[in-house]
Amino acid sequence: MSDRNRKKPLAGRMPIAAGLLVLMMWLGLSAQSRAQQLPQGWVAENIEPVGYSELDGRPGFKMAIKEVNGRWYLYMGHLWDHGWTIVDVTDPSTPQVLKFIPYESANAQNSWTIQMDVHGDRMLTNATAAGFEQGDPDKPHDEKVLIWDISDPVNPRQVGEYEVATHRNYLLDENTMHLAATPPGYGGNINLVIDISDPSNPTEIGRFSFPGQHIGAGEEPAESGISQHGPPDVVGNVAYMGMGSAGLAIVDMTDPASPKMIGNLDFAPPFKPGMTSLHGALKVRDKPLVIVNSESGPEMCEEPLNFAAVVDVDDLANPRLISLFPLPVPPVGAPYSDFCDKGGRFGPHNLNQLQHSPDVESQGDLVYLTYFNAGLRLFDISDPQVPKEVGFFIPPEPTTRYGAVPTTRLAVQTEDVLVDRRGYMYITNKNQGLWILRHTGPRPPANP
């Protein structure tokens, strides 16, 4: 074979290689162009921002996550918009909005669609009376839970619904949902357990109400504000529930058709009363500890003190308060003397709650807790008697008002936190987009 003939194949391959190089460069530039720049002005300690998305102008609220064949999908509800968004967060530095699913109903304008949960191929969302921030709860609105098939993670398909007024939903597994809901005859939210193995025909399994809530049966509550606000945390046959003014309820779910309260710990007084007196309850895995917190309400701290705390549940019948989390303080150089003066709401709200999901970081000694205008706070409870703040991330003040609150001034209001099993933290805000964060400080030692 002549040299000329040997060179022909080589010459033929050169443009292909060059074309591949150009394609790779274009893909890299395209990914960079899709990555949104991090808004400037954030303040942090032991946390760094990794990625950001303005979410096409739809601030997110509650979140859930699912990993499928190496790709990570973040699902979220919205406070100001009626519907749900799916974001690809496989590369956390370049979150990509894949789809917005509008809630299509004649009553959509006055219906909140803020809740979200995912487990396996099942997704739960809801529609309920909107708060004053979004619509008019006195006008016609929907009250239902929507059940979805997400075996195709980017194209959810609604396969059922369950009509009841709900605040939070929780997927114990693909076939069982827990609802913080108010069925007829009850005062405040109770816990409903629903079989959704046939999503087209959801069937109630059982219900738990705190003594005094079943007003339709002649009960009278001992105080106002008894209501399950956050989702339960179900560990084995025990559920830990925040019951508002009634505090922490520890419930035996061995027979879900007949739940029974094992123990109870009240917090109001001295802490704030009402349905958000105890908002969240989250069991530390492998330790007899439960993290609890209230939810702040009025802006500028115009209410009794909120709190976050550690409860010892070694004796389930006699839970005991053993410590309080330290109150967050402004970073050095902040233009406000304390967070109450900053504007908006200040105080605890959401934990990394959805522990049923295999794609969510299991709750150990590092606690993630949103604090509205104080952003995201991290606490080390490896010594549960002395919780320590070990990190924080405060987003910059928003520059666009998407909704009616906060009313005092346009201050950051960090709402929800979710931490995936890769360790990435996701936070949502009332008038801002999605932040993706990474913990950069030392972690507490592994549980013994």
Residue pairs with C-beta under 8 A, 6 or more apart in sequence:
31 91
31 94
32 94
34 94
34 96
35 51
35 93
35 94
36 51
36 52
36 53
36 54
36 433
37 52
38 49
38 51
38 52
39 52
39 395
39 396
39 399
39 432
40 396
41 396
41 397
42 49
42 393
42 394
42 395
42 396
43 331
43 334
43 392
43 393
43 394
44 391
44 392
44 393
44 394
45 331
45 391
45 392
45 441
46 378
46 390
46 391
46 392
46 439
46 440
46 441
47 376
47 378
47 391
47 392
47 393
47 425
47 437
47 438
47 439
47 440
47 441
48 437
48 438
48 440
49 393
49 435
49 436
49 437
49 438
50 92
50 93
50 424
50 436
50 437
50 438
51 89
51 91
51 92
51 93
51 94
51 95
51 435
51 436
52 95
52 433
52 434
52 435
52 436
53 87
53 95
53 96
53 97
53 433
53 434
54 432
54 433
55 76
55 85
55 87
55 97
55 433
55 434
56 85
56 97
56 100
57 400
57 402
58 78
58 80
58 81
58 85
58 100
58 402
59 78
59 79
59 80
59 402
59 403
59 428
59 429
59 430
59 431
59 432
59 433
60 76
60 77
60 78
60 85
60 416
60 428
60 433
60 434
61 76
61 77
61 78
61 79
61 114
61 116
61 415
61 416
61 428
62 76
62 77
62 114
62 115
62 116
62 117
62 415
62 416
62 428
63 74
63 75
63 76
63 116
63 416
63 418
63 426
63 428
64 74
64 75
64 76
64 116
64 117
64 118
64 123
64 354
64 357
64 418
65 72
65 73
65 74
65 75
65 89
65 118
65 357
65 359
65 360
65 418
65 420
65 426
66 72
66 73
66 75
66 118
66 150
66 153
66 357
66 359
67 73
67 359
67 420
68 153
70 90
71 88
71 90
71 153
72 88
72 89
72 90
72 359
72 420
72 422
73 86
73 87
73 88
73 89
73 98
73 153
73 154
74 86
74 87
74 88
74 89
74 95
74 418
74 426
74 434
75 84
75 85
75 86
75 87
75 116
75 118
75 123
75 150
76 84
76 85
76 87
76 116
76 428
76 434
77 84
77 113
77 114
77 115
77 116
77 125
78 84
78 85
78 113
78 114
79 112
79 114
79 133
79 134
79 403
79 415
79 430
80 133
80 134
80 402
80 403
81 100
81 113
82 102
82 103
82 108
82 109
82 111
82 113
83 100
83 101
83 102
83 103
83 113
84 100
84 101
84 103
84 113
84 116
84 125
84 156
85 97
85 99
85 100
85 101
86 97
86 98
86 99
86 101
86 153
86 154
86 156
87 95
87 96
87 97
87 98
87 434
88 95
88 96
88 98
89 95
89 420
89 424
89 426
89 436
92 424
92 436
92 438
93 436
95 434
95 436
98 154
99 154
99 155
101 156
102 108
103 111
103 113
103 127
105 111
105 127
105 142
106 140
107 127
107 140
107 141
107 142
108 127
108 142
109 135
109 139
110 129
110 130
110 135
110 136
110 137
110 139
110 140
110 141
111 127
111 128
111 129
111 130
111 135
111 141
111 142
112 126
112 127
112 128
112 129
112 130
112 131
112 134
112 135
113 125
113 126
113 127
114 126
115 124
115 125
115 126
115 128
115 166
115 167
115 168
115 169
116 123
116 124
116 125
117 123
117 124
117 169
117 170
117 171
117 177
117 231
117 354
118 124
118 150
118 171
118 354
118 357
119 171
119 172
119 173
119 174
119 356
119 357
120 173
120 174
121 149
121 150
121 151
121 174
122 147
122 148
122 149
122 150
122 171
122 174
122 175
122 196
122 199
123 147
123 148
123 149
123 150
123 156
124 145
124 146
124 147
124 148
124 169
124 171
124 177
125 145
125 146
125 148
125 169
126 144
126 145
126 146
126 166
126 169
127 141
127 142
127 143
127 144
127 146
128 141
128 142
128 143
128 144
128 165
128 166
128 167
129 137
129 141
129 143
129 165
130 136
130 137
130 141
131 137
132 404
133 403
133 404
133 405
134 403
134 404
135 141
143 163
143 164
143 165
143 166
144 161
144 162
144 163
144 164
144 166
145 161
145 162
145 164
145 166
145 169
145 177
145 179
145 202
146 158
146 160
146 161
147 158
147 159
147 160
147 161
147 162
147 177
147 196
147 199
147 202
148 156
148 157
148 158
148 159
149 156
149 157
149 158
149 159
149 199
150 156
150 157
159 199
159 200
160 196
160 198
160 199
160 200
160 201
160 202
161 202
162 179
162 194
162 196
162 202
164 179
164 181
164 182
164 183
164 192
165 181
165 182
165 183
166 179
166 180
166 181
166 182
166 189
167 180
167 181
167 189
167 228
167 229
168 179
168 180
168 189
168 228
168 229
168 230
168 231
169 177
169 178
169 179
169 180
169 231
170 177
170 178
170 179
170 180
170 231
170 232
170 234
170 354
170 356
171 177
171 178
171 356
172 178
172 234
172 356
173 356
174 196
175 195
175 196
175 197
176 193
176 194
176 195
176 196
176 205
176 256
177 193
177 194
177 196
177 202
178 191
178 192
178 193
178 194
178 231
178 232
178 234
178 239
179 191
179 192
179 194
180 189
180 190
180 191
180 227
180 228
180 229
180 230
180 231
180 232
181 189
181 190
181 191
181 192
182 188
182 189
182 190
182 227
183 190
183 192
183 207
184 216
185 214
185 215
185 216
185 217
186 209
186 213
186 214
186 215
186 216
187 212
187 213
187 215
187 221
187 226
187 227
188 213
188 221
188 225
188 226
188 227
188 228
188 244
188 275
189 227
189 228
189 229
189 275
190 207
190 208
190 209
190 210
190 213
190 228
191 207
191 208
191 209
191 228
191 232
191 239
191 241
191 251
191 259
192 204
192 207
193 204
193 205
193 206
193 207
193 208
193 253
193 256
193 259
194 202
194 203
194 204
194 205
195 202
195 203
195 204
195 205
196 202
205 256
205 257
206 255
206 256
206 257
206 258
206 259
207 259
208 239
208 241
208 249
208 251
208 259
208 261
210 221
210 226
210 243
210 246
210 249
210 261
211 219
211 222
212 219
212 220
212 221
212 222
212 226
213 219
213 221
213 226
213 227
215 221
223 245
223 246
223 273
224 245
224 273
224 274
225 244
225 245
225 268
225 273
225 274
225 275
225 277
226 243
226 244
226 245
226 246
226 275
227 243
227 244
227 245
227 275
228 241
228 242
228 243
228 244
229 242
229 243
229 244
229 275
229 276
229 278
229 279
229 295
230 242
230 279
230 280
230 281
230 350
230 353
231 353
231 354
232 239
232 240
232 241
232 251
232 281
233 239
233 240
233 241
233 281
233 282
233 283
233 290
233 353
233 355
234 240
234 253
234 356
235 283
235 285
235 355
237 252
237 253
237 254
238 250
238 251
238 252
238 253
238 262
238 316
239 250
239 251
239 253
239 259
240 248
240 249
240 250
240 251
240 281
240 282
240 283
240 290
240 313
241 248
241 249
241 250
241 251
241 281
242 248
242 249
242 278
242 279
242 280
242 281
242 292
243 249
243 278
244 274
244 275
244 276
244 277
244 278
245 266
245 268
245 273
245 274
245 275
245 277
245 278
246 264
246 266
246 278
247 264
247 265
247 266
247 267
247 268
247 277
247 278
248 263
248 264
248 265
248 267
248 278
248 281
248 290
248 292
248 311
248 319
249 261
249 263
249 264
250 261
250 262
250 263
250 264
250 313
250 316
250 317
250 319
251 259
251 260
251 261
251 262
252 259
252 260
252 261
252 262
253 259
262 316
262 317
263 313
263 315
263 316
263 317
263 318
263 319
264 319
265 311
265 319
265 320
265 321
267 277
267 278
267 292
267 294
267 307
267 309
267 321
268 274
268 277
268 278
268 304
269 304
270 304
270 305
271 277
271 294
271 304
271 305
271 306
271 307
272 294
272 297
272 303
272 304
272 305
272 306
273 304
274 297
276 294
276 295
276 296
276 297
277 294
278 292
278 293
278 294
279 293
279 294
279 295
279 348
279 349
279 350
280 291
280 292
280 293
280 295
280 348
280 350
280 351
280 353
281 290
281 291
281 292
282 290
282 291
282 292
282 351
282 352
282 353
282 355
282 363
283 289
283 290
283 313
283 355
283 363
284 290
284 291
284 363
284 364
284 365
284 381
285 355
285 362
285 363
285 364
285 447
286 364
286 447
287 384
287 447
288 312
288 313
288 314
289 310
289 311
289 312
289 313
289 381
289 384
290 310
290 311
290 313
290 319
291 308
291 309
291 310
291 311
291 351
291 363
291 367
291 381
292 308
292 309
292 310
292 311
293 306
293 307
293 308
293 309
293 325
293 348
293 349
293 351
293 369
294 306
294 307
294 308
294 347
294 348
295 306
295 347
295 348
295 349
296 303
296 306
296 345
296 346
296 347
296 348
296 349
296 372
297 303
297 345
298 345
299 343
299 344
299 345
299 405
299 406
299 407
299 408
300 340
300 341
300 343
300 344
300 346
300 408
301 339
301 340
301 346
301 347
306 347
306 348
307 324
307 325
307 348
308 324
308 325
308 348
308 369
308 379
309 321
309 323
309 324
309 325
310 321
310 322
310 323
310 324
310 325
310 381
310 384
310 387
311 319
311 320
311 321
311 322
312 319
312 320
312 321
312 322
312 384
313 319
322 384
322 385
323 381
323 384
323 385
323 386
323 387
324 387
325 367
325 369
325 379
325 387
325 389
326 379
326 387
326 388
326 389
328 339
328 371
328 374
328 377
328 389
328 392
329 338
329 339
330 336
330 337
330 338
330 339
330 342
331 392
331 394
334 342
336 342
339 346
339 371
339 373
339 374
340 346
342 373
342 411
343 373
343 406
343 408
343 409
343 410
343 411
344 372
344 373
344 405
344 406
344 408
344 409
344 411
344 412
344 413
345 372
345 373
345 406
345 413
346 371
346 372
346 373
346 374
347 371
347 372
348 369
348 370
348 371
349 369
349 370
349 371
349 372
349 414
349 415
349 416
350 369
350 370
350 415
350 416
350 417
351 367
351 368
351 369
351 417
352 360
352 361
352 363
352 367
352 368
352 417
352 418
352 419
354 360
354 418
355 362
355 363
358 421
359 420
359 421
360 418
360 419
360 420
360 421
361 419
361 420
361 421
361 423
362 421
364 444
364 446
364 447
365 380
365 381
365 382
365 444
365 445
365 447
366 378
366 379
366 380
366 390
366 439
366 443
366 444
367 378
367 379
367 380
367 381
367 387
368 376
368 377
368 378
368 417
368 419
368 425
369 376
369 377
369 378
369 379
369 417
370 376
370 377
370 414
370 415
370 416
370 417
370 427
371 377
371 414
372 413
372 414
372 415
373 406
373 411
373 412
373 413
373 414
374 392
374 394
374 414
375 392
375 393
375 394
375 395
375 412
375 414
375 427
376 392
376 393
376 394
376 414
376 417
376 425
376 427
376 437
377 389
377 391
377 392
378 389
378 390
378 391
378 392
378 439
378 441
379 387
379 388
379 389
379 390
380 387
380 388
380 389
380 390
380 444
381 387
381 444
382 444
382 445
390 441
390 442
391 439
391 441
393 427
393 435
393 437
394 412
395 412
395 414
395 427
395 429
395 432
395 435
396 412
397 410
397 411
397 412
398 410
398 411
398 412
398 429
398 430
398 431
398 432
400 431
400 432
401 410
401 431
402 430
402 431
403 430
403 431
405 413
405 430
406 413
406 430
410 431
412 429
412 431
412 432
413 429
413 430
413 431
414 427
414 428
414 429
415 427
415 428
415 429
415 430
416 427
416 428
417 425
417 426
417 427
418 425
418 426
419 425
419 426
420 426
423 438
423 439
424 436
424 437
424 438
425 436
425 437
425 438
425 439
426 434
426 435
426 436
426 437
427 434
427 435
427 437
428 434
429 435
